[in-house]
Every structure is written in C-alpha cells, then in structure tokens.
Amino acid sequence: MNNLRKLYKETLILSDAKNLILKRGYKFNVDVPWVKPEKKPFYHPDKTGDLKSFELPESSCFRLNVEKSEEFKRGKVKASLTNILKERYATLKKLRGSDYKKFEWVLEQLDIVFKPKLEEVQRVSRKTSLKLLTQLQIENEKEKKLAELKESLDEQKISFLSKKIEKLLWIKEMEEKYKFPETSVRKNWKMSKLKMVSKRKLDIEEKFILIH
C-alpha cells in the first residue's frame, strides 16, 4: 500500500495538480470504514424459500381485537386494529408482487380475502354526474326513435311487397303474351315470399298461387 501511494504522488500527470487533488487520492488512499455484511446460512428462509418462517404482524390476536372493537368503537383496541390492518395490507401487497405462490399460501392459512385498492379513484362531482345523465338520456331517446322507425318500416313492408308482386305478375303476363324468354322473375317471387312476415300473409300469398 505504501509503494502505491509513493507511485501515485510521483506521477508526471499530478506534477501541476492542486493540493486538494493530491490529498484526495484513489480508494486505497481514503480512510473509509468497511462494514462486513452479515453472513446468512444456507438454511435461512430467504435462501431456501421456507414458507413457515413467514408471519404477518399479530395474525393470531387479530380476530379477538375485531370482537372487542365492535363493543368499544372509540378505544385503544380500534386504533391498534387499524395499525395491524395497515401493516398487513402493506406486507401482502409486497408479497403479491414478489412471490405469488407464497401470497396464496398465506391467504389459505389465514382464511382471508385480499381486496386491492383502486389505483385511480374517480371523484364524484356535479359536472361528471350531469354528463353521465345526459349521455344516458340521449341513448334512451335514440333507442326509442329507432324502435318507432322500425315499426313504421315494418308496416310499409306489406304494401311494398304487394306492389312488387303486381308488377311481377304484369311482367310475367307480358312475357307469355309476346313469347319472350323467361327472365329472373320467378327468383324475385321466391325472395318476396321469404320477406312476407305479417298478419295479412295469407291474403298476399293467394296471388302467388296463380304463378305456380
């Protein structure tokens, strides 16, 4: 170490340096205490992953404190219970991110359900509630108008098909009269039959009997 210090001071690069830089030196020239970390044996639960060594804070006395807090709602038991809950939630949240199998095992042993909190809580305000109400009202009015339009179109469907059948019959008669080749009139008749869905279906189907 002493030889290294002499070499460090006698270098040509540091001949024109200031005194602060010369005093600073490298790591071997700095007097800093080094604390050796504790050695963990191979059987330690952090290395082996033993689940039985893991314990939540005051899990055994938790249910008794709950019963006492119901009797005395403004006592010391209630305050201690809230602290236990906060510690338990924090430990479970960390465990859930680090080791999920261990997290499930702890929930089974304690017979509890973990309910995570929402990251983004929507604040209720007058402006947002009015927006939601207006959107719901607009959607309801849209559905009503669409239903009314559908009913009106269904009512017009029968009259439209009856006119279509009359025209197709006239085309068929003209083709037979002047001996023209057959066109796609019969296909149109079949398609119009499938579209006929109403109470007056029987009255319109009588016209199709003349074709066959």
DRENPA-3360 file (N, C-alpha, C; in nm, 2 decimals, always signed):
BEGIN
1 = MNNLRKLY = +0.08/-0.12/+0.00/+0.00/+0.00/+0.00/+0.09/+0.13/+0.00 ~ +0.20/+0.13/+0.08/+0.28/+0.24/+0.08/+0.35/+0.27/-0.05 ~ +0.39/+0.16/-0.12/+0.45/+0.17/-0.25/+0.36/+0.24/-0.35 ~ +0.23/+0.20/-0.34/+0.13/+0.25/-0.43/+0.11/+0.40/-0.41 ~ +0.11/+0.44/-0.28/+0.09/+0.58/-0.25/+0.21/+0.66/-0.30 ~ +0.33/+0.61/-0.29/+0.45/+0.68/-0.35/+0.44/+0.70/-0.50 ~ +0.41/+0.59/-0.56/+0.39/+0.60/-0.71/+0.28/+0.70/-0.75 ~ +0.18/+0.70/-0.68/+0.07/+0.79/-0.71/+0.11/+0.94/-0.70;
9 = KETLILSD = +0.19/+0.97/-0.60/+0.23/+1.11/-0.57/+0.35/+1.15/-0.67 ~ +0.43/+1.05/-0.72/+0.54/+1.08/-0.81/+0.50/+1.08/-0.95 ~ +0.38/+1.06/-0.99/+0.34/+1.06/-1.13/+0.35/+1.20/-1.20 ~ +0.38/+1.20/-1.33/+0.40/+1.33/-1.40/+0.27/+1.40/-1.42 ~ +0.16/+1.33/-1.43/+0.03/+1.39/-1.46/-0.01/+1.48/-1.34 ~ +0.03/+1.44/-1.22/-0.01/+1.52/-1.10/+0.10/+1.62/-1.05 ~ +0.19/+1.65/-1.14/+0.30/+1.74/-1.10/+0.25/+1.88/-1.09 ~ +0.15/+1.92/-1.18/+0.10/+2.06/-1.18/-0.04/+2.06/-1.11;
17 = AKNLILKR = -0.08/+1.95/-1.04/-0.22/+1.95/-0.98/-0.22/+2.03/-0.85 ~ -0.34/+2.06/-0.81/-0.36/+2.13/-0.68/-0.34/+2.04/-0.56 ~ -0.34/+2.10/-0.44/-0.32/+2.02/-0.32/-0.44/+1.94/-0.29 ~ -0.56/+1.99/-0.32/-0.69/+1.92/-0.30/-0.69/+1.78/-0.37 ~ -0.65/+1.79/-0.50/-0.65/+1.66/-0.58/-0.54/+1.57/-0.53 ~ -0.43/+1.62/-0.48/-0.32/+1.53/-0.43/-0.37/+1.46/-0.30 ~ -0.44/+1.54/-0.22/-0.49/+1.48/-0.09/-0.60/+1.38/-0.11 ~ -0.67/+1.40/-0.22/-0.79/+1.31/-0.25/-0.75/+1.17/-0.27;
25 = GYKFNVDV = -0.67/+1.14/-0.37/-0.62/+1.01/-0.40/-0.72/+0.91/-0.45 ~ -0.68/+0.78/-0.46/-0.77/+0.68/-0.50/-0.84/+0.61/-0.38 ~ -0.91/+0.50/-0.40/-0.98/+0.43/-0.29/-0.89/+0.38/-0.18 ~ -0.77/+0.33/-0.22/-0.68/+0.28/-0.12/-0.62/+0.40/-0.03 ~ -0.63/+0.52/-0.08/-0.57/+0.63/-0.01/-0.68/+0.70/+0.08 ~ -0.80/+0.66/+0.07/-0.91/+0.72/+0.15/-0.94/+0.63/+0.27 ~ -0.95/+0.68/+0.39/-0.98/+0.61/+0.51/-1.13/+0.60/+0.53 ~ -1.19/+0.50/+0.48/-1.34/+0.48/+0.50/-1.36/+0.34/+0.56;
33 = PWVKPEKK = -1.43/+0.34/+0.67/-1.45/+0.20/+0.74/-1.55/+0.12/+0.66 ~ -1.51/-0.01/+0.64/-1.59/-0.10/+0.56/-1.65/-0.20/+0.66 ~ -1.78/-0.21/+0.66/-1.86/-0.30/+0.75/-1.89/-0.42/+0.67 ~ -1.85/-0.54/+0.72/-1.88/-0.66/+0.65/-2.03/-0.70/+0.67 ~ -2.10/-0.74/+0.57/-2.24/-0.78/+0.59/-2.25/-0.91/+0.66 ~ -2.37/-0.93/+0.72/-2.39/-1.05/+0.80/-2.41/-1.17/+0.70 ~ -2.34/-1.28/+0.74/-2.35/-1.40/+0.65/-2.47/-1.47/+0.69 ~ -2.55/-1.51/+0.58/-2.67/-1.58/+0.60/-2.64/-1.73/+0.57;
41 = PFYHPDKT = -2.68/-1.82/+0.66/-2.65/-1.96/+0.64/-2.74/-2.02/+0.53 ~ -2.71/-2.14/+0.48/-2.79/-2.20/+0.37/-2.93/-2.24/+0.41 ~ -2.95/-2.26/+0.54/-3.08/-2.30/+0.59/-3.17/-2.18/+0.62 ~ -3.13/-2.06/+0.59/-3.21/-1.94/+0.62/-3.33/-1.94/+0.52 ~ -3.45/-1.89/+0.57/-3.57/-1.89/+0.48/-3.56/-1.80/+0.36 ~ -3.47/-1.70/+0.37/-3.46/-1.61/+0.25/-3.39/-1.68/+0.13 ~ -3.30/-1.79/+0.17/-3.24/-1.86/+0.06/-3.31/-1.99/+0.03 ~ -3.37/-2.06/+0.13/-3.44/-2.18/+0.10/-3.58/-2.16/+0.05;
49 = GDLKSFEL = -3.65/-2.05/+0.08/-3.78/-2.02/+0.04/-3.88/-2.09/+0.13 ~ -3.85/-2.11/+0.26/-3.94/-2.18/+0.35/-4.05/-2.09/+0.39 ~ -4.18/-2.14/+0.37/-4.30/-2.06/+0.39/-4.34/-2.05/+0.54 ~ -4.30/-2.15/+0.62/-4.34/-2.15/+0.76/-4.28/-2.04/+0.84 ~ -4.16/-1.98/+0.80/-4.10/-1.88/+0.87/-4.16/-1.74/+0.85 ~ -4.25/-1.73/+0.74/-4.31/-1.60/+0.71/-4.43/-1.59/+0.80 ~ -4.44/-1.47/+0.87/-4.56/-1.44/+0.96/-4.60/-1.30/+0.94 ~ -4.73/-1.28/+0.94/-4.79/-1.14/+0.93/-4.79/-1.09/+1.07;
57 = PESSCFRL = -4.80/-0.96/+1.09/-4.80/-0.90/+1.22/-4.92/-0.93/+1.30 ~ -4.91/-0.99/+1.41/-5.02/-1.02/+1.51/-5.14/-1.08/+1.44 ~ -5.12/-1.19/+1.36/-5.23/-1.25/+1.30/-5.31/-1.34/+1.39 ~ -5.26/-1.38/+1.50/-5.33/-1.47/+1.59/-5.43/-1.39/+1.67 ~ -5.40/-1.27/+1.72/-5.48/-1.18/+1.80/-5.57/-1.09/+1.72 ~ -5.57/-1.11/+1.59/-5.65/-1.02/+1.51/-5.80/-1.03/+1.53 ~ -5.85/-1.15/+1.53/-5.99/-1.18/+1.54/-6.05/-1.14/+1.67 ~ -5.97/-1.16/+1.78/-6.01/-1.11/+1.91/-6.03/-0.96/+1.92;
65 = NVEKSEEF = -5.93/-0.89/+1.86/-5.94/-0.74/+1.85/-6.06/-0.69/+1.78 ~ -6.10/-0.77/+1.67/-6.22/-0.73/+1.60/-6.34/-0.73/+1.68 ~ -6.36/-0.84/+1.76/-6.47/-0.85/+1.85/-6.48/-0.74/+1.96 ~ -6.36/-0.71/+2.01/-6.35/-0.60/+2.11/-6.38/-0.47/+2.05 ~ -6.34/-0.44/+1.93/-6.36/-0.31/+1.87/-6.50/-0.29/+1.84 ~ -6.58/-0.39/+1.82/-6.73/-0.37/+1.80/-6.80/-0.32/+1.93 ~ -6.75/-0.36/+2.04/-6.80/-0.32/+2.17/-6.76/-0.17/+2.20 ~ -6.63/-0.15/+2.19/-6.57/-0.02/+2.22/-6.51/+0.04/+2.09;
73 = KRGKVKAS = -6.60/+0.12/+2.02/-6.56/+0.17/+1.89/-6.46/+0.29/+1.89 ~ -6.44/+0.35/+2.01/-6.35/+0.47/+2.02/-6.24/+0.44/+2.12 ~ -6.20/+0.32/+2.13/-6.10/+0.28/+2.23/-5.96/+0.26/+2.16 ~ -5.87/+0.21/+2.25/-5.73/+0.18/+2.20/-5.73/+0.06/+2.11 ~ -5.82/-0.03/+2.13/-5.82/-0.15/+2.05/-5.85/-0.12/+1.91 ~ -5.94/-0.03/+1.89/-5.97/+0.01/+1.75/-5.85/+0.07/+1.68 ~ -5.78/+0.16/+1.75/-5.66/+0.22/+1.70/-5.55/+0.12/+1.66 ~ -5.53/+0.02/+1.76/-5.43/-0.09/+1.73/-5.48/-0.17/+1.61;
81 = LTNILKER = -5.61/-0.19/+1.60/-5.66/-0.28/+1.49/-5.63/-0.21/+1.36 ~ -5.65/-0.08/+1.35/-5.62/-0.01/+1.22/-5.48/-0.02/+1.18 ~ -5.39/-0.01/+1.28/-5.25/-0.02/+1.26/-5.21/-0.16/+1.21 ~ -5.27/-0.26/+1.27/-5.25/-0.40/+1.22/-5.30/-0.42/+1.08 ~ -5.41/-0.36/+1.05/-5.47/-0.37/+0.91/-5.37/-0.31/+0.81 ~ -5.32/-0.19/+0.84/-5.23/-0.12/+0.75/-5.10/-0.20/+0.73 ~ -5.05/-0.26/+0.84/-4.93/-0.34/+0.82/-4.95/-0.47/+0.74 ~ -5.06/-0.53/+0.77/-5.10/-0.65/+0.70/-5.12/-0.62/+0.55;
89 = YATLKKLR = -5.19/-0.52/+0.52/-5.21/-0.48/+0.38/-5.08/-0.45/+0.30 ~ -4.99/-0.38/+0.37/-4.86/-0.35/+0.31/-4.78/-0.47/+0.28 ~ -4.77/-0.56/+0.38/-4.70/-0.68/+0.36/-4.75/-0.77/+0.26 ~ -4.89/-0.79/+0.25/-4.95/-0.87/+0.15/-4.93/-0.81/+0.01 ~ -4.93/-0.68/+0.00/-4.91/-0.61/-0.13/-4.77/-0.64/-0.18 ~ -4.67/-0.63/-0.09/-4.53/-0.65/-0.13/-4.52/-0.80/-0.17 ~ -4.57/-0.89/-0.09/-4.56/-1.03/-0.12/-4.63/-1.07/-0.25 ~ -4.74/-1.01/-0.28/-4.81/-1.04/-0.40/-4.72/-1.00/-0.53;
97 = GSDYKKFE = -4.64/-0.90/-0.52/-4.56/-0.86/-0.63/-4.43/-0.95/-0.64 ~ -4.38/-0.99/-0.52/-4.25/-1.06/-0.52/-4.27/-1.21/-0.54 ~ -4.36/-1.27/-0.47/-4.38/-1.42/-0.47/-4.53/-1.45/-0.46 ~ -4.59/-1.48/-0.57/-4.74/-1.50/-0.57/-4.78/-1.63/-0.51 ~ -4.70/-1.74/-0.52/-4.73/-1.87/-0.45/-4.73/-1.85/-0.30 ~ -4.63/-1.78/-0.25/-4.63/-1.76/-0.11/-4.75/-1.67/-0.06 ~ -4.79/-1.58/-0.15/-4.90/-1.49/-0.12/-5.03/-1.58/-0.11 ~ -5.05/-1.67/-0.20/-5.17/-1.76/-0.20/-5.16/-1.85/-0.07;
105 = WVLEQLDI = -5.05/-1.90/-0.04/-5.03/-1.99/+0.08/-5.07/-1.91/+0.21 ~ -5.03/-1.79/+0.22/-5.06/-1.71/+0.34/-5.21/-1.68/+0.35 ~ -5.28/-1.65/+0.23/-5.42/-1.63/+0.23/-5.50/-1.76/+0.28 ~ -5.45/-1.87/+0.23/-5.51/-2.00/+0.27/-5.50/-2.03/+0.42 ~ -5.38/-2.00/+0.48/-5.35/-2.02/+0.62/-5.43/-1.93/+0.71 ~ -5.45/-1.80/+0.67/-5.52/-1.71/+0.75/-5.67/-1.70/+0.72 ~ -5.71/-1.77/+0.61/-5.85/-1.77/+0.57/-5.91/-1.63/+0.55 ~ -5.84/-1.55/+0.47/-5.88/-1.42/+0.44/-5.88/-1.39/+0.28;
113 = VFKPKLEE = -5.95/-1.28/+0.24/-5.96/-1.25/+0.10/-5.89/-1.11/+0.09 ~ -5.79/-1.10/-0.01/-5.72/-0.98/-0.03/-5.80/-0.90/-0.14 ~ -5.83/-0.78/-0.10/-5.91/-0.68/-0.19/-5.82/-0.56/-0.22 ~ -5.75/-0.56/-0.33/-5.66/-0.45/-0.36/-5.74/-0.32/-0.39 ~ -5.68/-0.21/-0.35/-5.74/-0.08/-0.37/-5.73/-0.03/-0.51 ~ -5.82/+0.05/-0.56/-5.81/+0.11/-0.69/-5.70/+0.21/-0.70 ~ -5.62/+0.20/-0.81/-5.51/+0.30/-0.83/-5.57/+0.44/-0.86 ~ -5.67/+0.44/-0.94/-5.73/+0.57/-0.98/-5.87/+0.57/-0.93;
121 = VQRVSRKT = -5.90/+0.66/-0.83/-6.04/+0.67/-0.78/-6.10/+0.79/-0.84 ~ -6.22/+0.77/-0.91/-6.29/+0.87/-0.97/-6.37/+0.95/-0.87 ~ -6.34/+1.08/-0.87/-6.41/+1.17/-0.77/-6.55/+1.20/-0.83 ~ -6.65/+1.19/-0.74/-6.79/+1.23/-0.78/-6.80/+1.38/-0.77 ~ -6.85/+1.44/-0.88/-6.87/+1.58/-0.89/-7.00/+1.61/-0.97 ~ -7.05/+1.73/-0.96/-7.18/+1.76/-1.02/-7.16/+1.76/-1.17 ~ -7.05/+1.81/-1.22/-7.02/+1.82/-1.37/-7.02/+1.68/-1.43 ~ -6.95/+1.58/-1.37/-6.94/+1.45/-1.43/-7.07/+1.37/-1.42;
129 = SLKLLTQL = -7.14/+1.39/-1.31/-7.27/+1.32/-1.29/-7.37/+1.38/-1.39 ~ -7.37/+1.51/-1.42/-7.46/+1.56/-1.53/-7.43/+1.51/-1.67 ~ -7.30/+1.50/-1.69/-7.25/+1.44/-1.82/-7.30/+1.30/-1.84 ~ -7.29/+1.22/-1.74/-7.34/+1.08/-1.74/-7.49/+1.07/-1.76 ~ -7.56/+1.16/-1.69/-7.71/+1.16/-1.71/-7.75/+1.20/-1.85 ~ -7.68/+1.30/-1.90/-7.72/+1.34/-2.04/-7.69/+1.23/-2.14 ~ -7.58/+1.16/-2.12/-7.54/+1.05/-2.22/-7.65/+0.94/-2.21 ~ -7.69/+0.90/-2.09/-7.79/+0.80/-2.07/-7.92/+0.84/-2.14;
137 = QIENEKEK = -7.96/+0.97/-2.12/-8.09/+1.02/-2.18/-8.08/+1.02/-2.33 ~ -7.97/+1.05/-2.39/-7.95/+1.05/-2.53/-7.96/+0.91/-2.59 ~ -7.90/+0.82/-2.52/-7.90/+0.68/-2.56/-8.05/+0.62/-2.56 ~ -8.12/+0.66/-2.45/-8.26/+0.61/-2.44/-8.35/+0.67/-2.55 ~ -8.33/+0.80/-2.58/-8.41/+0.86/-2.69/-8.37/+0.80/-2.83 ~ -8.24/+0.77/-2.85/-8.20/+0.70/-2.97/-8.27/+0.57/-2.99 ~ -8.27/+0.49/-2.89/-8.34/+0.36/-2.89/-8.49/+0.37/-2.92 ~ -8.55/+0.47/-2.86/-8.69/+0.48/-2.88/-8.72/+0.52/-3.02;
145 = KLAELKES = -8.65/+0.62/-3.08/-8.67/+0.66/-3.21/-8.64/+0.55/-3.32 ~ -8.54/+0.47/-3.29/-8.51/+0.36/-3.38/-8.62/+0.25/-3.38 ~ -8.67/+0.23/-3.26/-8.78/+0.13/-3.25/-8.91/+0.18/-3.32 ~ -8.94/+0.31/-3.31/-9.05/+0.37/-3.38/-9.03/+0.36/-3.53 ~ -8.91/+0.39/-3.58/-8.88/+0.39/-3.72/-8.89/+0.24/-3.77 ~ -8.85/+0.15/-3.69/-8.85/+0.01/-3.73/-9.00/-0.04/-3.75 ~ -9.08/+0.00/-3.65/-9.23/-0.03/-3.66/-9.29/+0.03/-3.79 ~ -9.26/+0.15/-3.81/-9.32/+0.22/-3.93/-9.27/+0.15/-4.06;
153 = LDEQKISF = -9.15/+0.11/-4.07/-9.10/+0.04/-4.19/-9.16/-0.10/-4.20 ~ -9.18/-0.17/-4.09/-9.25/-0.30/-4.09/-9.39/-0.29/-4.15 ~ -9.46/-0.18/-4.11/-9.60/-0.16/-4.16/-9.60/-0.13/-4.31 ~ -9.50/-0.06/-4.36/-9.49/-0.03/-4.50/-9.44/-0.15/-4.59 ~ -9.39/-0.25/-4.52/-9.33/-0.37/-4.59/-9.44/-0.44/-4.67 ~ -9.56/-0.46/-4.62/-9.67/-0.53/-4.68/-9.71/-0.46/-4.81 ~ -9.73/-0.33/-4.80/-9.78/-0.26/-4.92/-9.67/-0.26/-5.03 ~ -9.55/-0.25/-4.99/-9.44/-0.25/-5.08/-9.43/-0.39/-5.16;
161 = LSKKIEKL = -9.44/-0.50/-5.08/-9.44/-0.63/-5.14/-9.56/-0.66/-5.23 ~ -9.68/-0.61/-5.19/-9.79/-0.62/-5.28/-9.78/-0.55/-5.41 ~ -9.72/-0.43/-5.41/-9.70/-0.36/-5.53/-9.60/-0.43/-5.62 ~ -9.50/-0.49/-5.55/-9.39/-0.56/-5.62/-9.45/-0.68/-5.69 ~ -9.54/-0.75/-5.62/-9.60/-0.87/-5.68/-9.69/-0.84/-5.80 ~ -9.76/-0.73/-5.79/-9.84/-0.69/-5.90/-9.76/-0.66/-6.03 ~ -9.65/-0.59/-6.01/-9.56/-0.56/-6.12/-9.50/-0.69/-6.18 ~ -9.46/-0.78/-6.09/-9.40/-0.90/-6.14/-9.50/-0.99/-6.22;
169 = LWIKEMEE = -9.63/-0.99/-6.17/-9.73/-1.06/-6.24/-9.76/-1.00/-6.38 ~ -9.76/-0.87/-6.39/-9.78/-0.80/-6.52/-9.66/-0.83/-6.61 ~ -9.54/-0.84/-6.56/-9.42/-0.87/-6.65/-9.43/-1.01/-6.70 ~ -9.48/-1.11/-6.61/-9.49/-1.25/-6.65/-9.60/-1.26/-6.76 ~ -9.71/-1.19/-6.74/-9.82/-1.20/-6.85/-9.77/-1.14/-6.98 ~ -9.69/-1.04/-6.98/-9.64/-0.98/-7.10/-9.54/-1.07/-7.17 ~ -9.46/-1.14/-7.09/-9.36/-1.24/-7.14/-9.43/-1.35/-7.21 ~ -9.54/-1.40/-7.14/-9.62/-1.51/-7.20/-9.69/-1.47/-7.33;
177 = KYKFPETS = -9.74/-1.34/-7.33/-9.82/-1.30/-7.44/-9.74/-1.28/-7.56 ~ -9.62/-1.22/-7.55/-9.53/-1.19/-7.66/-9.42/-1.29/-7.68 ~ -9.43/-1.40/-7.60/-9.34/-1.51/-7.61/-9.19/-1.47/-7.60 ~ -9.16/-1.40/-7.50/-9.02/-1.36/-7.47/-8.96/-1.47/-7.38 ~ -8.82/-1.48/-7.39/-8.76/-1.58/-7.30/-8.78/-1.55/-7.15 ~ -8.78/-1.65/-7.07/-8.80/-1.63/-6.93/-8.68/-1.55/-6.86 ~ -8.72/-1.46/-6.78/-8.62/-1.38/-6.70/-8.61/-1.43/-6.56 ~ -8.55/-1.35/-6.47/-8.54/-1.38/-6.33/-8.66/-1.34/-6.25;
185 = VRKNWKMS = -8.78/-1.34/-6.31/-8.90/-1.30/-6.24/-8.93/-1.40/-6.13 ~ -8.92/-1.53/-6.16/-8.95/-1.63/-6.06/-8.86/-1.63/-5.94 ~ -8.74/-1.59/-5.96/-8.65/-1.58/-5.84/-8.69/-1.46/-5.75 ~ -8.74/-1.35/-5.81/-8.78/-1.24/-5.74/-8.91/-1.28/-5.66 ~ -9.00/-1.36/-5.72/-9.12/-1.40/-5.65/-9.08/-1.48/-5.52 ~ -8.98/-1.57/-5.54/-8.94/-1.65/-5.42/-8.88/-1.57/-5.31 ~ -8.80/-1.47/-5.35/-8.74/-1.38/-5.25/-8.85/-1.30/-5.18 ~ -8.95/-1.26/-5.25/-9.06/-1.18/-5.19/-9.14/-1.26/-5.10;
193 = KLKMVSKR = -9.15/-1.39/-5.13/-9.22/-1.49/-5.04/-9.15/-1.49/-4.90 ~ -9.02/-1.50/-4.90/-8.94/-1.51/-4.78/-8.96/-1.39/-4.69 ~ -8.97/-1.27/-4.76/-8.98/-1.15/-4.68/-9.12/-1.12/-4.63 ~ -9.22/-1.20/-4.67/-9.36/-1.18/-4.62/-9.37/-1.23/-4.48 ~ -9.37/-1.14/-4.38/-9.39/-1.18/-4.24/-9.49/-1.07/-4.18 ~ -9.62/-1.11/-4.17/-9.72/-1.02/-4.12/-9.85/-1.09/-4.10 ~ -9.95/-1.02/-4.05/-10.08/-1.08/-4.02/-10.15/-1.11/-4.15 ~ -10.13/-1.02/-4.25/-10.20/-1.04/-4.38/-10.12/-1.12/-4.48;
201 = KLDIEEKF = -10.05/-1.22/-4.43/-9.97/-1.30/-4.51/-10.05/-1.39/-4.60 ~ -10.16/-1.44/-4.55/-10.24/-1.53/-4.63/-10.31/-1.46/-4.75 ~ -10.35/-1.34/-4.73/-10.41/-1.26/-4.83/-10.32/-1.24/-4.95 ~ -10.19/-1.21/-4.92/-10.10/-1.19/-5.03/-10.05/-1.31/-5.09 ~ -10.04/-1.42/-5.02/-10.00/-1.55/-5.08/-10.09/-1.61/-5.18 ~ -10.22/-1.56/-5.18/-10.31/-1.61/-5.28/-10.27/-1.57/-5.42 ~ -10.20/-1.46/-5.43/-10.16/-1.41/-5.56/-10.05/-1.50/-5.62 ~ -9.97/-1.56/-5.53/-9.86/-1.65/-5.58/-9.91/-1.78/-5.63;
209 = ILIH = -10.03/-1.82/-5.59/-10.09/-1.94/-5.64/-10.11/-1.94/-5.80 ~ -10.14/-1.82/-5.85/-10.16/-1.81/-5.99/-10.04/-1.83/-6.07 ~ -9.92/-1.81/-6.01/-9.79/-1.82/-6.08/-9.76/-1.97/-6.10 ~ -9.78/-2.06/-6.00/-9.75/-2.20/-6.00/-9.85/-2.28/-6.07;
% end
